[in-house]
Structure formats: structure tokens, C-alpha cells
Amino acid sequence: MRVYVPLTLPGLAEAHKTGELGTGPFVAYAVTPALREWYLSDDIEELEYAALSRAALASLRLLAADPGAVRRRVVVAVDVSDGAATADPDRGLDPAALGEVTVAGTVALAKAAAVHVDADDAEEDVAAAAQALQAADGGDDDAQFVVDGADDHELLWFATQEIPNLVGGV
């Protein structure tokens, strides 16, 4: 099962240093039955993109909680065994938990398939989105528009061999 792990650049630097993602259990995002029902598509690539987008939003939440982190969303795509990631059936239809899974244990960073990171030019919009997130969660439509602005930036794909270059200045 492919899961998408939300991080920040400091979180990616820590994973690179330790060689591990999470300390288990940790939250990631995947194509779950609830995500399939919500997205209404049978195209696995579209569904995986939706799961990646959910992880990008979770990365934005991590940035909102860490004002010192570089304002770039980070998502690591990693394959885990089917039993290693489980969705909470009680939260399956909760809009805030769509695609959310819990990964039971630590995952070696070496198992990562790719890393998705915002480009430098996204930092201003991502910073504004992180700042507006709390108001958007409270129902502020203008703040939600700012948060949605971060999605105008596609996350770039990086091979795992490029992680040292991504975290070099962190």
C-alpha cells in the first residue's frame, strides 16, 4: 500500500538523519474506502493524487504549528505492507479524516518511493495559508480562499537520492 507521509523540511531532515519515518504509530494518507467514496473515481492515479493532496494539507498544518520551519509543504510517498496502515472506521466519513491512516510502526526512509516538496516560489503563498489555517477551520471564507491558494502550487517530485540537497540548508 502506498502511503503519503506529511512532513516539514526539518522533519525530512530528521528522517534523513535517523533513516526512519515516524516513530510509530504515525498518521499518513492513502487511498481508503472513504476517500474512494468521497472522490467518486475508479482511476487509481486520481485517487493517489487526492491522497497526496490530503497529506499536503496535513503538512500545511504541521507548518502552522512550527513557525520556524521553511514554508514549503513536504510529503514522502512510501510503500508499506497492507497490514501496516489502517484507517479508523469510526472516522472514515469525517471530512477532516478523509484518506487518513495510521501506520503501525517505524518505516525506513530507504523504502520511500519519492519526496514531494513545494518549489521556492510557493513559500509566500504557503506561509499565508499556514497563517490563515486556523481562521479557515473556524469557517472564515476569506481565510479558506488563502488556504486554497497553496493548492495552486503543485508539489514537485524528487527522487530519494535528492533528499540531502533538499535538507542541506535546514
C-alpha positions as CSV (number, residue, x, y, z in Angstrom):
1,M,0.0,0.0,0.0
2,R,1.3,3.4,-0.9
3,V,1.0,6.0,1.9
4,Y,1.8,9.7,1.9
5,V,3.5,11.0,5.0
6,P,3.2,14.7,5.7
7,L,6.3,16.4,7.0
8,T,8.1,19.7,7.0
9,L,11.7,20.3,5.8
10,P,13.0,20.0,9.4
11,G,11.0,16.7,9.7
12,L,12.5,15.5,6.5
13,A,16.0,16.4,7.7
14,E,15.4,14.4,10.9
15,A,14.1,11.4,8.9
16,H,17.2,11.7,6.7
17,K,19.5,11.8,9.8
18,T,17.8,8.8,11.6
19,G,16.9,6.9,8.4
20,E,13.3,6.5,9.7
21,L,9.9,8.0,9.1
22,G,7.9,8.4,12.2
23,T,8.4,6.6,15.5
24,G,5.2,4.6,15.1
25,P,2.3,4.8,15.2
26,F,2.1,7.9,12.9
27,V,-0.5,9.4,10.6
28,A,-0.3,9.2,6.9
29,Y,-2.7,9.3,4.0
30,A,-3.7,6.7,1.5
31,V,-6.5,5.6,-0.9
32,T,-9.0,4.4,1.7
33,P,-12.6,3.2,1.0
34,A,-13.9,6.6,2.4
35,L,-11.6,8.5,0.1
36,R,-12.8,6.4,-2.9
37,E,-16.4,7.2,-2.0
38,W,-15.7,10.9,-1.5
39,Y,-13.7,11.4,-4.7
40,L,-16.0,9.3,-6.9
41,S,-13.4,7.9,-9.2
42,D,-12.0,4.5,-10.1
43,D,-8.8,6.0,-11.5
44,I,-6.1,4.9,-9.1
45,E,-3.8,7.8,-10.2
46,E,-6.5,10.3,-9.5
47,L,-7.2,8.7,-6.1
48,E,-3.5,8.7,-5.2
49,Y,-3.3,12.3,-6.2
50,A,-6.2,13.0,-3.8
51,A,-4.4,11.2,-1.0
52,L,-1.3,13.2,-1.8
53,S,-3.3,16.4,-1.6
54,R,-4.7,15.4,1.8
55,A,-1.1,14.8,3.0
56,A,-0.1,18.2,1.6
57,L,-2.9,19.8,3.7
58,A,-1.6,17.9,6.8
59,S,1.9,19.2,6.0
60,L,0.4,22.7,6.0
61,R,-1.0,22.0,9.4
62,L,2.5,21.0,10.6
63,L,3.9,24.2,9.2
64,A,1.2,26.2,11.1
65,A,2.4,24.6,14.3
66,D,6.1,25.3,13.6
67,P,6.6,28.9,12.7
68,G,10.4,28.4,12.4
69,A,10.1,25.8,9.6
70,V,10.7,26.8,6.0
71,R,7.3,27.5,4.4
72,R,7.3,24.6,2.0
73,R,5.0,21.6,2.2
74,V,6.7,18.1,2.2
75,V,5.1,14.7,1.6
76,V,7.0,11.5,1.4
77,A,5.5,8.6,-0.6
78,V,6.4,5.3,0.8
79,D,5.1,1.7,0.3
80,V,4.2,-0.3,3.4
81,S,2.7,-3.7,3.8
82,D,-1.2,-3.7,3.6
83,G,-1.5,-4.6,7.3
84,A,0.9,-1.8,8.4
85,A,-1.6,1.0,7.6
86,T,-5.1,1.1,8.9
87,A,-8.0,3.5,8.6
88,D,-10.2,4.2,11.6
89,P,-13.7,3.1,10.5
90,D,-15.3,5.5,13.0
91,R,-13.6,8.5,11.4
92,G,-13.9,7.2,7.8
93,L,-16.6,9.7,6.7
94,D,-15.3,12.6,8.8
95,P,-14.2,15.2,6.1
96,A,-11.2,16.1,8.2
97,A,-10.0,12.5,8.2
98,L,-10.5,11.5,4.5
99,G,-7.7,9.2,3.5
100,E,-6.2,9.3,6.9
101,V,-4.4,6.1,8.0
102,T,-2.3,5.1,11.0
103,V,1.0,3.4,10.2
104,A,1.7,0.9,13.0
105,G,5.5,1.2,13.2
106,T,8.5,3.0,12.1
107,V,9.2,2.9,8.3
108,A,12.7,3.0,6.9
109,L,13.2,6.1,4.8
110,A,15.1,3.9,2.3
111,K,11.6,2.4,1.4
112,A,10.4,5.8,0.2
113,A,9.5,5.9,-3.4
114,A,9.7,9.7,-3.8
115,V,9.5,13.0,-2.0
116,H,7.1,15.8,-3.0
117,V,8.1,19.4,-2.0
118,D,6.9,22.9,-2.9
119,A,9.1,24.9,-5.1
120,D,10.8,28.0,-3.7
121,D,8.2,30.3,-5.4
122,A,5.4,28.7,-3.3
123,E,6.8,29.9,0.0
124,E,4.9,33.2,0.2
125,D,1.5,31.5,-0.6
126,V,2.3,28.6,1.8
127,A,3.2,31.0,4.6
128,A,0.0,32.9,4.1
129,A,-2.0,29.7,4.0
130,A,-0.4,28.4,7.2
131,Q,-1.2,31.7,8.9
132,A,-4.8,31.6,7.7
133,L,-5.5,28.0,8.5
134,Q,-7.0,28.5,12.0
135,A,-9.4,31.1,10.7
136,A,-10.3,28.9,7.8
137,D,-11.0,26.0,10.2
138,G,-13.3,28.4,12.0
139,G,-15.4,29.0,8.9
140,D,-13.8,32.2,7.6
141,D,-14.4,32.0,3.8
142,D,-11.7,34.6,3.0
143,A,-9.2,32.6,5.1
144,Q,-10.2,29.4,3.3
145,F,-9.5,31.2,0.0
146,V,-6.0,31.9,1.2
147,V,-5.5,28.3,2.3
148,D,-6.8,27.1,-1.0
149,G,-4.2,29.3,-2.7
150,A,-1.4,27.0,-1.5
151,D,-3.0,24.3,-3.7
152,D,-2.3,26.4,-6.8
153,H,1.3,25.2,-6.4
154,E,1.9,21.7,-7.5
155,L,4.3,19.8,-5.3
156,L,7.5,18.9,-7.2
157,W,8.7,15.3,-7.4
158,F,12.1,14.4,-6.1
159,A,13.9,11.1,-6.1
160,T,15.0,9.9,-2.6
161,Q,18.6,10.4,-3.6
162,E,17.9,14.1,-3.7
163,I,16.9,14.4,-0.1
164,P,20.4,15.6,1.0
165,N,20.1,18.5,-1.4
166,L,16.6,19.3,-0.1
167,V,17.6,19.4,3.6
168,G,21.1,20.7,3.1
169,G,20.3,24.2,4.5
170,V,17.8,23.1,7.2
